[in-house]
Amino acid sequence: MAAEGFRHGDIVLRTVRSETAAALSPVAASWCRSALHHGLDPDDLRKTEPLGAASIAMIREASGELPLIAQPVIDALFGSVGRSGACLLLANGDGVVLDMRASDAEHEVFVAHGLALGAGWSEARQGTNGIGTCLVEQRAVTIRRDEHFASRNTGVSCMAAPVFDPDGHVMAALNVSSARRDLDEPMALLVAALVQDAARSIERDVFCHRFASARIVLAPGERAGSGPALLAVDRDDLVIGATRAARRRLGLEIGGALDPRPLGDILGQPAAGGFDDGDRTVLRQALARAGGNVSAAARLLGIGRATFYRRMDRVGLTA
């Protein structure tokens, strides 16, 4: 976005003052957030110091299974992009770098750019950047060198993609940064595609780990690039979990644990026919359809409330 003969900071501030730029460009909209909402100065050359080892360990522990589950995917991705002189970062939902990969020859170059373990790359701290803007907009982004808000960050290009947790909230960002001036658009698009595929793999693996004891079902009608559309189904055919992509596709609430619902209801399939299908499954599905109300569940099955309770006792269910 920079124009020849103008300082980067001047271009950023002139864009921020424009009445139309934010509506026409996602980068300009992020610049406006950085200056107007977060009060950042594009010419501020101060770099945020990375956290110490003890703080990093605490943040990694607070991230639960994410760093360990993501490790094989990160190893594979770095194997694809590392030889090109790129740096790979995994940041948590606050933009703090949990994992960093760079070659020995390039490591200090990226650390000098602030791309280090424990560094904070939220948009509130750094302005427009791959990790922070990806987390705010909850979508894959590519921020080329002069598209960064801060002049100090224009030495790198960043390709980032969000990772959503099993409840549908954004929990991390996966980012590849390159300091090469000859990084052209086709190569940036290729790297961005690899990053998005890796982010979806991490999201899938975290979901499957959370619901390790459940049956994992692929939601119908998967769309390219939308992320893994998976449902977790318990032994009574009740859906107990769904990825963000599956929730959006099937009209389920985004964020938070799901209230158990019969798989057939969610997929628009016929309901179970009666007690011959297995008392426990029928009872639990009726309760799920009735929102846990025993009387309403009994009416759905055409039996009395007392009979419903007796059958619950027999299969070890409680209201």
N, C-alpha and C positions, 0 to 999 in steps of 0.2 A: 504493500500500500504506500510505501514511501515514494516521494517524488524527488528527483535529482535536484540538488542545490538547497534542500531544506533539511534542517535537523529533525531527527526522529521525534524528539519531545515536542517540537513545535507542531509537527503534523498531527500527533496524537491530540494535543490540546485544541488545535483548530477543528479537528473532527468532533471532539467532545462538545464544542460550542455550537456545532451545526444543529439545526432544527430537524434535519431529515436523515442524517447519516445513520443513526441507530436503527431506524426502520428499514434501511436498505441493506445493511450488512451486519451479520452476526458478530464479526470482529469489532466493528464500531460500537455495537451494543455492549460488548464486553468492556471496551475502553471506557464507555460512559459509566458503567457500573464501577469500574476501578477508580475513576476520578471522582465521580459525584457521590457514590454510595460509600466507598471505602476511603475516600480522601487521600488517594495515593498521588505521588508526583512522578511522572515518567522519567524525569532526569535525576531522581534520587539514586545515587550510586551505591548506597549502603546495602550490603548483602546480609541476609538472615543467616546467623550462625547455626550450624546443625546442632541437634541435641546431643547430649553426652551418652555414653554407652549404657548407663543405668536407666536413663529415661527411655532410650530406644528399646531396651529389654522390656520395660513395663508396657510400652505401647504395643509391642509385638505380642506380649502375653494377652493384652486386652483385645487383640484382634482374633483371639481364639484359634480355630483350625486353619484360618486363611493362609498364613505364610507357609505352613507345612504342605497343605494341599496344593498351593500354587507352584511350589518349587519345581516339580517335573515339567510343568508347562512353560515356566520361565526358562528352564534349562534348554528346552527344545527351541523356544523362540530366539534365545540369545545365540544358539547354534546357527540359526538362519541369518541373523542380522549383525552379529558381532564382528564378523570379518570385514564388514563395510565401514568400520570405524564408528559404530553406533553404541549408544549407552542405553541400557534397559532399566526401568524403574517400576516398582510396585509401591503405590502409596495407599494409605488407608482413607477412609471417608473424610478425614480432616485435611488431607493433602500431605501428610507426613510420610516420608519415604521409609518403607519397611524393608525393602530389598533393592540392591543395586548391582548391576552387572556391567562391567566394561573391561576391555582388554588391558593388559598391563601397560601397553604403550600409550593408551588413550585415557587411562584412569585419572591421572592428575589434570588433564585438560578439562575433563567434565567436572571434577571437583572445583576447579577454578571458576567454572560457570555456576557453581552452587548446586550442582546435581550430585548430591552425596547422601549417604545413609543418614537418616535423621533430619534432613533438611525439610523445611515447610514450604510447600508449593500450592497453598490455597490461593484462590483468586484474591481474597481479602489481604493477603500478605504480598503477593508478587504481581498482582494485576493479571491481565490476560496472559495465560500460558496453557500448555497442553493439559497438565494434570488438573489445575484449578478450574479452568473453564469447562473441561469435561465433567467434573463433579457438579458444577453449578447447573449446567445445561442438561446433564444426564444423557449425553449422547457422545458418539465418537467425534473427535475434532482433530484437525490438523492446523497447527499454528506455525506458519513459516517465520523466518528470522525477524523481519521488520513488522510482523503482525503482533508481536509481543507488545504489551503496554510499556514495560520498563525498558529504557535504553540499554541497561546493563544486561538484558537477556536476549538481545538481538543477535547474538553470536551463534544461536542454535535454532534448529527447526524441530518441532515436537509433534508426534503422532500418538494420540491417546484414545483409549476406549474405556467406558465404565464397566464395572463388575457389580451385579445386583445380588443381594443376599436372598435366601430362600423365602423371605417375607415380601420381597419386591422393592426393598430400599436399596439405594446405591451404597455400597460398602467399601469400594476401592476403585482405583484407576490404574490401568496398565499403560505404560508410556515408553516409547522409543524416541530418543533424541539423537540428532546428528549435528555435528559442528562443521560438516562439509559445505563449502560454498557452492559446489557443483551438484548438490542434491536437486535433481530436476523433478518436474511434476509427475511423470510416469513412475519414477522410483519412489517418490513420496506416497503415491497411491498404492503401490505394491506393498510397501512397509505398513501403511495404514490398514490394509486388508489383513495382513498377517497379525497385527496387533488385535484387531477386532475378533478374528478367529480364536486367538489365544485367550482373550477375555471371556468369550463365550464358553470355552473349555473349562476355565477356572470356575465360572458360574455353575456350570453343569456338575463339576466334581464336588463343589461345596454343597449343592443341593442333594446330590446322591449320598454324601456323607451324613448330612442332617437326617435323612430319611432312609438310613441303611437297612432298617428292618421292614420297610414297605416295598410294595411293588411299584416300579416306575413305569408310567404310561406316557407315550408320546401323544400330545394333543393333536387333533386332526388339523389339516390345512396349514401346515407350517409355511411361513413366508421367509424368503431369503433375507438374511441380514437382521432378523428380528430377535435373535437370541434363542436359547434352548427353550422350547415350549413343552415342559414336562409336568406331569401330575404324579403325586405320591398317593398310593391307594393302600388302605390297610386290609386285613384279612376278611373284613366284612364288606368289601367293595365300597368303602366310604373314602372320599377324597379328603386327605388330611394336609396336603401341601400342594403348592403350585408355583412355578417360577413366574417371574414378572411377565414374560412373553405369553405364557399360558393364561395368566389372569386377564391380560388385555384381549387376547383372542376370544376367550370364553365369557367375557363380561363379569369376571369376578373382581372383588374389591382388591385394590392395590395397597399393599402395606399391611402388616400385621398377620397373625396366625388366622388360618381359615377355620370357620365353623364347619365341622364334618358334614359332607353332603354326599348322597349316593352318586356314584360315577355315572350311572344311567341317566340321572336327572341332569347332570352337567353336560353330558354328551347328547341329550335329547333322545335317549333310548327308552323303551318300555320299562315300567317299574316291575319289581319282583312280583310274582303271581300269588304267593301265599306261603303258609308254613311248610309246605313240602320242600321249599327251596332252602330250608335251614332256619330254625327258629332265631338263632342269635342274629344272623344277618338281617332277616326281615324285621326283627324288633329294633335293631339299631338304625336301620334305614328309615323306619317309620318315625322313630324319635328324632332323627335328623331332619326329616321333612316337617315335623311338627315343632321344631325349635326347642326340643326337650320337654314339651308338654305331654305328660302321659295320657291325659284324657283325650287330647286331640289325636295322639298317635293311635290310641285304641279305636277311635272312630274311623280313622283311615283304614284300619284293618277289619272293621266291622265286628269287633268283639267288645266285651265289657271291660271297664277299667280294672276290675278285680282279676279278670282272666289275664289281662295284659301283665299285671303285677306277678301273678303266679308263673307265667311263662318267663318273665324276667328272672325270677328267683331260680327257676330250673336251669337256666343257662348262665347264671352267675352275673347278671347285669344289675346295676343300681341306677336309679333315676338321677 
